[in-house]
Structure formats: structure tokens, C-alpha cells
Amino acid sequence: MTDNIDHTPNDGTPTDGDQNTDVRELADVPSVEVISRAAVMLMSSAAEKLGLSDADPDSSPHRDLDEARRVITALAGLVTASIEYLGPHAGPIREGLQALQRAFREASSHPDEPGKGPGEKYTGPVY
């Protein structure tokens, strides 16, 4: 018995029954790309948690400094552990991390001492 049901909604978007030709097998993705994508996702999450996506970060409903601390620390660990593999991507990712660490310090009502901020145990103090 074959399935002759059309799995495409009226608007033409594919559903689970369709094969997407834009999807790559994870085994085919170079490690530097996997690491870079993970870093970008962590950066984006940290920026959201710092409220940086809103016009006024101080009144952002998304601001959550405790969550931002965790994501920035995870990013710092990833960057520190994989820096030798990132090649030309290392500089921009490291700069993005440092910018987030500084933004966290600025957003804190009681900033951490240098070296005690999120991820600084991995990266060293960020001023």
C-alpha cells in the first residue's frame, strides 16, 4: 500500500513528509562550522538575555542577568577550548565574547570584580 496523500499545505510549504534538499548531514559539516555556529547561537542568546535586542536594554522584558551569566560562561568555555581550531574565525568570536562580558558588567547593578565576571575564569579579566 502506498501513501498518495499530498503532504504539502495549501500555501506550498513542505511538511514532515517532504524531503528538504537544503539539509546537510551533520557528518558532512566541518568541525569549525559546528563550533562557530554554536558560538553564534550562544552569543545571540546572551545578547537577548542582556536585553541588547531592545531599544532600551534596561527595561527589556527579556533581560535576565543570571541566565546571561550562564550563557556567557558557556561561550567562554567553548571559545577557550576550541580557539586553536577556529582559525580566522577566532578573532571575531573572541571580540564578540569580550563585548558581551563588558555589556554584562555595565548591566550589573553591582559589577563583579575583574576576573570574577561571567566566563572570566576561562578568558582572564575583561575590563
Phi, psi and chi 1 to 4 in degrees:
 res  aa     phi    psi   chi1   chi2   chi3   chi4
   1 MET       -  129.5  175.8 -179.1 -130.9      -
   2 THR  -107.2  155.3   59.2      -      -      -
   3 ASP   -93.8  109.3 -176.9    4.0      -      -
   4 ASN  -101.9   14.7  -68.2  -33.5      -      -
   5 ILE   -79.7  133.0  -60.5  171.4      -      -
   6 ASP   -76.2  121.2 -177.6   10.7      -      -
   7 HIS   -93.7   13.9  -66.6  -75.4      -      -
   8 THR  -102.1  122.7  -54.7      -      -      -
   9 PRO   -64.5  170.2   -9.3   15.9      -      -
  10 ASN   -56.7  -28.1  -68.2  -23.7      -      -
  11 ASP   -83.5   -1.8   66.0   -4.2      -      -
  12 GLY    89.0    0.8      -      -      -      -
  13 THR   -78.0  141.0   57.6      -      -      -
  14 PRO   -71.2  153.2   14.7  -18.2      -      -
  15 THR  -115.4 -172.8   61.0      -      -      -
  16 ASP   -58.3  -26.2  -68.2  -22.2      -      -
  17 GLY   -75.2  -13.4      -      -      -      -
  18 ASP   -96.4  150.1  -62.9  -43.3      -      -
  19 GLN   -91.4  133.3  -70.7 -173.7   -7.0      -
  20 ASN   -97.7  117.5 -174.5  -13.0      -      -
  21 THR   -78.4   -8.7   57.8      -      -      -
  22 ASP   -85.3   -5.8  -67.2  -23.5      -      -
  23 VAL   -86.4  130.8  175.3      -      -      -
  24 ARG  -102.4  151.8  -65.1 -170.2  -64.6  176.9
  25 GLU   -70.0  138.2  -68.8  -67.2  -36.9      -
  26 LEU   -58.3  -34.1 -168.6   53.8      -      -
  27 ALA   -64.0  -21.8      -      -      -      -
  28 ASP   -88.9   -6.7  -64.0  -26.2      -      -
  29 VAL   -89.9  125.0 -179.6      -      -      -
  30 PRO   -61.8  146.5  -16.7   26.3      -      -
  31 SER   -57.7  -38.1   59.9      -      -      -
  32 VAL   -61.8  -33.7   67.8      -      -      -
  33 GLU   -71.9  -39.3 -172.7  174.3  -25.1      -
  34 VAL   -63.0  -46.8  173.0      -      -      -
  35 ILE   -63.8  -45.2  -64.9  166.0      -      -
  36 SER   -62.1  -42.8  -63.2      -      -      -
  37 ARG   -64.4  -40.4  -75.4 -176.0 -177.8 -162.0
  38 ALA   -62.8  -41.9      -      -      -      -
  39 ALA   -63.3  -42.9      -      -      -      -
  40 VAL   -64.0  -39.5  168.3      -      -      -
  41 MET   -64.0  -43.5 -179.5 -179.2  -78.9      -
  42 LEU   -64.8  -40.1  -70.1  167.4      -      -
  43 MET   -62.0  -45.1  -75.1 -178.9 -175.3      -
  44 SER   -62.8  -42.5  -62.9      -      -      -
  45 SER   -63.0  -44.8  176.3      -      -      -
  46 ALA   -62.0  -42.3      -      -      -      -
  47 ALA   -61.9  -41.1      -      -      -      -
  48 GLU   -63.3  -45.6  -71.9  -74.9  -24.3      -
  49 LYS   -66.9  -24.0  -57.1  -67.2 -175.8 -168.1
  50 LEU   -85.1   -6.9  -70.2  169.8      -      -
  51 GLY    81.4   12.8      -      -      -      -
  52 LEU   -71.4  -12.5  -61.1  177.1      -      -
  53 SER   -83.2   -9.3   63.0      -      -      -
  54 ASP   -99.7  155.0  -68.2  -26.1      -      -
  55 ALA   -59.5  -37.8      -      -      -      -
  56 ASP  -120.8   92.5 -177.7   12.3      -      -
  57 PRO   -55.7  -31.7  -25.0   34.1      -      -
  58 ASP   -63.9  -27.3  -66.9  -29.1      -      -
  59 SER  -110.8   16.8   64.6      -      -      -
  60 SER   -67.0  132.4  171.4      -      -      -
  61 PRO   -70.6  -12.1   24.4  -31.3      -      -
  62 HIS   -93.1   -8.0  -57.0  -68.8      -      -
  63 ARG   -66.9  126.6 -179.5  175.4 -108.8 -177.0
  64 ASP  -152.4   94.6 -174.8  -23.9      -      -
  65 LEU   -67.0  -30.7  -64.6 -176.8      -      -
  66 ASP   -63.9  -44.9 -173.2   47.7      -      -
  67 GLU   -66.0  -40.9  -73.4  -73.5  -51.3      -
  68 ALA   -60.6  -41.7      -      -      -      -
  69 ARG   -57.6  -45.0  176.5 -176.6  -65.1  -83.5
  70 ARG   -64.5  -43.9  -66.4  173.0 -171.3 -178.2
  71 VAL   -69.3  -40.7  176.1      -      -      -
  72 ILE   -64.5  -39.7  -66.5  168.9      -      -
  73 THR   -64.7  -41.0  -60.5      -      -      -
  74 ALA   -63.4  -41.7      -      -      -      -
  75 LEU   -61.8  -44.2  174.1   61.7      -      -
  76 ALA   -61.4  -40.3      -      -      -      -
  77 GLY   -64.5  -43.8      -      -      -      -
  78 LEU   -62.5  -47.5  174.6   65.8      -      -
  79 VAL   -63.5  -45.4  170.2      -      -      -
  80 THR   -63.3  -42.4  -59.1      -      -      -
  81 ALA   -72.2  -25.1      -      -      -      -
  82 SER  -116.2    8.3   60.0      -      -      -
  83 ILE   -55.9  -37.3 -159.9   76.8      -      -
  84 GLU   -69.2  -18.5   66.9 -177.2  -72.8      -
  85 TYR   -97.4  -10.4  -52.9  115.5      -      -
  86 LEU   -83.0  -15.0  -66.9  174.1      -      -
  87 GLY    52.8 -128.4      -      -      -      -
  88 PRO   -68.4  -13.1   21.8  -29.9      -      -
  89 HIS   -79.2  -17.5  -56.1  -79.7      -      -
  90 ALA   -60.6  -46.3      -      -      -      -
  91 GLY   -59.7  -54.6      -      -      -      -
  92 PRO   -62.3  -36.2  -23.3   31.6      -      -
  93 ILE   -69.0  -42.3  -68.7  172.6      -      -
  94 ARG   -63.9  -41.2 -175.3 -177.4  -69.4  157.5
  95 GLU   -63.6  -39.8  -70.6  170.1   14.0      -
  96 GLY   -63.0  -42.2      -      -      -      -
  97 LEU   -60.6  -47.7  168.4   59.3      -      -
  98 GLN   -63.0  -37.6  -69.7  172.1  -10.0      -
  99 ALA   -63.3  -40.3      -      -      -      -
 100 LEU   -67.7  -39.0  -70.3  165.5      -      -
 101 GLN   -63.0  -41.6  -71.3  171.9  -48.8      -
 102 ARG   -67.3  -40.4  -76.8 -169.4  -63.7  -85.8
 103 ALA   -62.9  -37.7      -      -      -      -
 104 PHE   -62.9  -45.4 -177.8   90.9      -      -
 105 ARG   -61.1  -42.2  178.0  163.6  -79.8  122.2
 106 GLU   -66.8  -32.8  -69.2  172.7   13.6      -
 107 ALA   -78.9  -19.9      -      -      -      -
 108 SER   -77.1  135.3  -61.6      -      -      -
 109 SER   -72.3  -28.9   57.1      -      -      -
 110 HIS  -128.3   85.6  -59.3  -65.7      -      -
 111 PRO   -58.5  144.9  -20.8   31.0      -      -
 112 ASP   -66.8  154.6  -62.2  -45.0      -      -
 113 GLU   -65.5  150.8  -64.4  176.3   28.9      -
 114 PRO   -53.9  132.7  -27.6   36.0      -      -
 115 GLY    93.1  -11.2      -      -      -      -
 116 LYS  -109.8   -2.2  -57.6  -70.5 -175.9 -175.4
 117 GLY   -73.5  176.5      -      -      -      -
 118 PRO   -61.1  125.6   18.7  -26.9      -      -
 119 GLY    77.7   -4.5      -      -      -      -
 120 GLU   -71.8  -16.6  -69.2 -177.8    6.9      -
 121 LYS   -69.3  -19.6   69.7  179.9  179.1 -179.0
 122 TYR   -96.6  -35.4  -57.8  114.0      -      -
 123 THR  -100.6  -15.6   64.5      -      -      -
 124 GLY    87.8  171.8      -      -      -      -
 125 PRO   -61.6  142.2  -17.7   27.0      -      -
 126 VAL  -121.4  125.4  175.2      -      -      -
 127 TYR  -106.1      -  -60.3   95.5      -      -
